[in-house]
Amino acid sequence: MPTRPSRWSLAARHAVDAVPALLLAAMFVAFIVQVFMRYVLDRPVGWTVEVCVIAWLWVILWGQSVSAREEDEIRFDIVYGTVSPRVRRAFRLVFSVFLVAIYAISLPAAWDYVAFMKIEETSYLDIPYSWVFSVFILFTVASIVRYALIFWGALRGREEPAATPDPQAVTRKDFSE
């Protein structure tokens, strides 16, 4: 029987999930400012584009590495859903090893690139690109941990979380009333 999450872990989950929401809000505000400045005041500003691009980069990489859960991942359901639980477990084992290896091999090069980018800054906001791209290091490390945990769970025989309800578990309602 699964244990109930603690108050701290729920608060941490909400904080982690709030980051993409806040970044999307920042993108929206920057977009509105850009539209207002360009079309109302006829004085376009460039920093809004930088905010949108940086926020979008962080939304995508943070969201996939930190916020997304295993059941949120995209799978080839046409194949994955038709095979037995044992074969799905084998898929999880093989692909998690593959992904951990790919991310682990790429980590030193990613680190070198992010460290090298400290010499460049964004055009308008003067943010070092090493800060902008640091989310890729977070993405890589979090992905390694995520897929190592998926591997460990599959190795121990834990079933993957259900993304959709089991069709046999859903009961039909009688609509003849």
C-alpha positions as CSV (number, residue, x, y, z in Angstrom):
1,M,0.0,0.0,0.0
2,P,1.5,3.4,-1.0
3,T,2.3,5.7,1.8
4,R,0.7,9.1,2.1
5,P,3.0,12.0,1.1
6,S,4.2,14.2,4.0
7,R,3.2,17.8,4.3
8,W,6.8,18.8,3.4
9,S,6.9,16.6,0.3
10,L,3.5,18.1,-0.9
11,A,4.8,21.6,-0.3
12,A,8.0,20.8,-2.2
13,R,6.0,19.3,-5.1
14,H,3.8,22.4,-5.3
15,A,6.9,24.7,-5.2
16,V,8.5,22.6,-8.0
17,D,5.3,22.8,-10.1
18,A,5.0,26.5,-9.5
19,V,8.3,27.4,-11.2
20,P,7.0,26.7,-14.8
21,A,3.7,28.5,-13.9
22,L,5.7,31.6,-12.8
23,L,7.9,31.5,-15.8
24,L,4.9,31.3,-18.1
25,A,3.4,34.2,-16.2
26,A,6.6,36.2,-16.8
27,M,6.5,35.3,-20.5
28,F,2.9,36.6,-20.7
29,V,3.7,39.8,-18.9
30,A,6.7,40.4,-21.1
31,F,4.6,39.7,-24.2
32,I,1.9,42.2,-23.1
33,V,4.6,44.8,-22.4
34,Q,6.1,44.2,-25.8
35,V,2.7,44.6,-27.6
36,F,1.9,47.7,-25.6
37,M,5.3,49.3,-26.2
38,R,5.3,48.4,-29.9
39,Y,1.8,49.2,-31.0
40,V,0.6,51.7,-28.4
41,L,3.7,53.8,-27.7
42,D,5.5,52.9,-31.0
43,R,8.7,52.3,-29.0
44,P,9.5,48.5,-29.2
45,V,11.8,47.1,-26.5
46,G,14.2,44.1,-26.9
47,W,14.4,42.9,-23.4
48,T,10.9,41.4,-23.6
49,V,12.1,39.0,-26.3
50,E,15.0,37.9,-24.1
51,V,12.7,37.3,-21.2
52,C,10.4,35.1,-23.3
53,V,13.2,33.1,-24.8
54,I,14.9,32.5,-21.5
55,A,11.7,31.7,-19.7
56,W,10.6,29.3,-22.5
57,L,14.0,27.5,-22.3
58,W,13.6,27.1,-18.5
59,V,10.0,26.0,-18.7
60,I,10.8,23.2,-21.1
61,L,13.9,21.9,-19.4
62,W,12.7,22.4,-15.8
63,G,9.3,21.0,-16.6
64,Q,10.6,17.8,-18.2
65,S,13.4,17.2,-15.7
66,V,11.8,18.3,-12.4
67,S,8.1,18.8,-12.7
68,A,7.0,16.0,-15.0
69,R,6.2,12.7,-13.4
70,E,6.8,9.3,-15.0
71,E,3.1,8.9,-15.9
72,D,3.3,12.2,-17.8
73,E,6.0,11.0,-20.2
74,I,5.2,10.3,-23.8
75,R,5.4,6.6,-24.9
76,F,4.7,4.8,-28.1
77,D,1.4,3.5,-26.7
78,I,0.6,1.7,-29.8
79,V,3.3,-0.8,-28.9
80,Y,3.7,-0.2,-25.2
81,G,0.1,-0.6,-24.4
82,T,-0.3,-3.8,-26.3
83,V,2.5,-5.8,-24.7
84,S,2.4,-7.7,-21.4
85,P,3.4,-6.1,-18.2
86,R,6.6,-8.2,-18.2
87,V,7.6,-6.8,-21.6
88,R,6.7,-3.3,-20.5
89,R,9.0,-3.8,-17.5
90,A,11.8,-4.9,-19.9
91,F,11.2,-1.8,-22.0
92,R,11.5,0.3,-18.9
93,L,14.8,-1.4,-17.9
94,V,16.4,-1.2,-21.3
95,F,15.4,2.4,-22.1
96,S,16.2,3.7,-18.6
97,V,19.7,2.2,-18.9
98,F,20.1,3.7,-22.4
99,L,18.9,7.2,-21.2
100,V,21.1,7.2,-18.1
101,A,24.1,6.3,-20.3
102,I,23.3,9.0,-22.9
103,Y,22.8,11.7,-20.3
104,A,25.9,10.6,-18.2
105,I,28.1,10.6,-21.3
106,S,26.9,14.1,-22.3
107,L,27.2,15.6,-18.9
108,P,30.9,16.6,-19.0
109,A,30.5,18.3,-22.4
110,A,27.4,20.1,-21.2
111,W,29.2,21.2,-18.1
112,D,32.2,22.5,-20.2
113,Y,29.8,24.4,-22.5
114,V,27.9,26.0,-19.7
115,A,31.1,27.0,-17.9
116,F,32.5,28.4,-21.1
117,M,29.4,30.5,-21.7
118,K,30.2,32.7,-18.7
119,I,32.2,34.9,-21.1
120,E,29.0,35.9,-23.0
121,E,26.1,37.9,-21.8
122,T,22.6,38.4,-23.2
123,S,22.2,41.5,-25.3
124,Y,19.7,43.5,-23.3
125,L,19.6,42.1,-19.7
126,D,23.3,41.4,-19.4
127,I,22.7,37.9,-17.9
128,P,25.7,35.6,-18.3
129,Y,24.8,32.8,-20.7
130,S,26.2,30.4,-18.1
131,W,23.2,31.3,-15.9
132,V,20.8,31.0,-18.8
133,F,22.0,27.5,-19.8
134,S,22.6,26.2,-16.3
135,V,19.1,24.7,-16.4
136,F,20.5,22.2,-18.9
137,I,22.9,20.9,-16.2
138,L,19.9,20.6,-13.9
139,F,18.0,18.9,-16.6
140,T,20.7,16.4,-17.3
141,V,21.4,15.5,-13.6
142,A,17.7,15.3,-12.8
143,S,17.1,13.1,-15.9
144,I,19.9,10.7,-14.8
145,V,18.4,10.5,-11.3
146,R,14.9,10.0,-12.7
147,Y,15.8,7.2,-15.1
148,A,18.0,5.5,-12.5
149,L,15.0,5.5,-10.2
150,I,12.8,4.1,-13.0
151,F,15.4,1.4,-13.6
152,W,15.6,0.6,-9.9
153,G,11.8,0.4,-9.7
154,A,11.5,-1.8,-12.7
155,L,14.3,-4.0,-11.5
156,R,12.5,-4.5,-8.2
157,G,9.2,-5.3,-10.1
158,R,7.4,-2.1,-9.3
159,E,4.6,-1.4,-11.8
160,E,4.7,1.9,-13.6
161,P,2.2,4.5,-12.6
162,A,-1.0,4.4,-14.6
163,A,-1.3,7.4,-17.0
164,T,-4.9,6.6,-17.9
165,P,-7.5,4.6,-16.0
166,D,-7.7,0.9,-16.7
167,P,-10.6,0.3,-19.1
168,Q,-11.7,-2.8,-17.2
169,A,-11.8,-0.8,-14.0
170,V,-14.2,1.8,-15.4
171,T,-17.8,0.8,-15.0
172,R,-20.4,1.7,-17.5
173,K,-23.2,3.9,-16.4
174,D,-26.7,3.0,-17.5
175,F,-27.9,6.0,-19.4
176,S,-31.4,4.6,-20.1
177,E,-32.8,6.4,-17.1
